[in-house]
Amino acid sequence: MNENDKELEKLTGVVDRIVYQNKDNGYAVIEIETGEAEFETIFGTLPFIAEGEVIAAYGNFVNSPKYGRQFRVEQYEKQLPQSEDMMIKYLSSGTIKGIGPAMARKIVARFGAETFDVIENNPGWLADINGISATRAENIGEQFAQQHGLRNVMMFCRDFFSPSVSVRAFKKWGASTVEIIRSDPYILCEEQFGVSFEKADNAARAIGHPADSDVRLFAGIKYVLNYSATQNGHTYLPEDKLLNAASNLLGADSGKMKDALDSLTESGICVCEKLDGRRCIFLKKYRDAEQYICDKLRMLENSSVVVDEKNLQRSIDVCETEENITYAPMQRKAIERAINSGVMVLTGGPGTGKTTVIRAVTRIFRRIGMKYALAAPTGRAAKRMSEATSEEAKTIHRLLEVTFADGERQHFMRSRSNPLDENVVIIDEASMIDVLLMSALLEAMRPGSKLVLIGDADQLPSVGAGNVLADIIASDTVNTVHLKDIFRQAGESLIVTNAHAINEGRYPDLQAKTNDFFFIPRQSEEETAQTVTDLCSVRLPRKYGKEVLETLQIITPTRLSCCGVEALNVRLQQALNPPAPSKKEKHARGVVFREGDKVMQIKNNYDILWVKNGTEGAGIFNGDIGKIIKVDNMAETLIIDFDERITEYDYSLLDELEHAYAITVHKSQGSEYRTVIIPAFRFSKRLLTRNLLYTAVTRAQQMVIIVGDAQAVNDMVDNNRHALRYTSLCERLTNFS
């Protein structure tokens, strides 16, 4: 039987001692007295717990080699102590600031068994005790009410949501939490709580919300729109598709769904616009983001400062001399456009000289006294940009000085009211930017600033909502230079020439035996998966040393099948990081997280703190890859190294992690690896696409190894199908001009 499927046991006792407590996430290790002189150690999410409280914990006993027998808590209830001795212990435990042991004895001596009733309902009476002012009495009452309020929230939520959700909700809404959740359980589907629609729906049903209640219908529509944005990149859905999807999700009458949608648009939560004669529905934030991007891009272009042509040409000539290079005509054109445009897009495949253009542009901006910033959507992309230009490049989040508070969504310190100091912003890997991030970036740019977007529009679009770079290029309203010529040194690489062949619809050369592109034919998926495993565990380390594993990445089109992410990660963990007595483990949702494992963050989390070389920061983002360096089952934490950013993960965050020995092509965007292995077999046709193969191949710096079926590779080249994204930025830009 799986550990998580055990029937929960009940353990009741009085909190005797708090061994460890994390006030941020509620995790605690506690000793409780279960009987006369009998004690048990319990651990889990036990927020706002205090000595002297009576606790009923539900969970199971576990045996730790280091800590012995302990009780892991899944749920718990707590009651205020009844005896006067326990009341004194509770009040003097520090859970209510301003009451020490002496004052606790005075209060209990004065009010006896009615002590807690007085504190909760008549805290002003405490001022009758010598040493307690009216203000202090009021403060004691407020603190007690907070403790009591959280207890009510946890009791209310215990059958539906985890204790950590209860804590986050109480921190946000305080004493109103139960009332808010009772009236709309679906509010917990918001990003900061992370509750699934299914769980919220089950809670709503248990609370008594009818299946056709407005609350449920509204939530269903918003969920479909949010899901379509986060999973499929849409910024809107045509009304008919939205209503069909929501009706199927909820099993609701289409007429009632239409009425609910009308109410949401009337209230401004959703926005309805006609695009190509079709009624289309946006969540307001996505509609506003696309419209703002359109307006700001046009404003930047119209307010651009132009450099004198003679001075510009002289500056480019100086760059050629200093770099000992002669720019190709299109490179020179790109440099001119970047300097003299308010907004400019530079696009092109590998080996076409985009980095050369960036170096020239930054040199000229520096020469003419314009302050610039280099940035990219991910940490890995920013690091590559820094290495290529020998200048500091930041993530866009860091450039905008992202901050977080009380579990709320991200907030950028740089904005319209506090714009960036730089008057030029140069962004690499721009195909990865979604509409919300692009809108935030543009909000932080001053009028008259310049924006240079660099990216490969033929790669996969952003993971988040929108198709920003492709829409800007397609609108034909922004200065765009497309570099196509492959330069001599890059042309010697079969990675580069094969990538361009794939992008142009020609089959890659799978027969050549060069030192940077190899094809290993296999007859079945099982043989393909085994060969990938052998390459990582035996063949490549034998030839290049174990260090090759530090810069190697398996990239696969699918999550499923034996050549997919999930199955390959199981194989590769067993081959590369097998269990050992010296390696601690944590089992969660059927997955084993082990010291030494390669892992990936799979959603943006702006609250996770990290330390890098003594500097503190916050935020680990979707696609960041790290290594587990410590598993602490006592503190219920993992210590993970994300490119020297050392972080501590509470076990409640494990659903945001997965193994990263193998990753999907989508997750590889913005990153480069010295060696890339691509399993290629006959997956679902929608995954066998040209831009998927092109994106995977262009992730490699020094070596590509494709393992599998040559016909599957050719099928991908032949399939130039692009997943449809409902976005409106291109149309807005076109109509604006």
ABEGO torsion letter per residue (X at the ends): XBAAABBBBBBBBBBABBABBBAAAGBBBBBBBABBGBBBBBBEBBBGBBBGBBBBBBEBBBBBAAAEBBBBBABBBBBBBABAAAAAAAAAAGABBGBBAAAAAAAAAAAEAAAAAAAAABAAAAAABBGBBAAAAAAAAAAAAAAAAAAAAAAAAAAABBAAAAAAAAAAAEAAAAAAAAABAAAAABAAAGBBAAAAAAAAAAAGBBAABAAAAAAAAAAAAAAAAAAAGBABBBAAAAAAAAAAAAGBBAAAAAAAAAAAAAAGABBBBBBGGBBBBBBAAAAAAAAAAAAAAAAAAAABBBBBAAAAAAAAAAAAAAAGBBBBAAAAAAAAAAAABABBBBBEBBGAGAAAAAAAAAAAAAAAGBBBBBBBABAAAAAAAAAAAGBBBBBAAAAAGBBBBGGBBBBBABBAABBBABABBBBBGAAABBAAAAAAAAAABBBGBBBBBBBBAABBBBABBEBAAAAAAAAGABBBBBBABBBAAAAABAAAAAAAAAAAGBBBBAABBBAABBBBBBABAAAAAAAAAAAAAAAAAAAAEAAAAAABBBBBABABEAABAAAAAAAAAAAABBBBAABBBBBBGGBBBBBGBBBBBABBBAABBBBBGGBBBBEBBBGBBBBBABBBAAAGBBBBBBGGBBBBBBAAAAAABBBAABBBAAAABGBBBABBBBBBBBBBAAABBAAAAAAAAAABAABBBBBEBAAAAAAAAABABBBBBBBAAAAAAAAAX
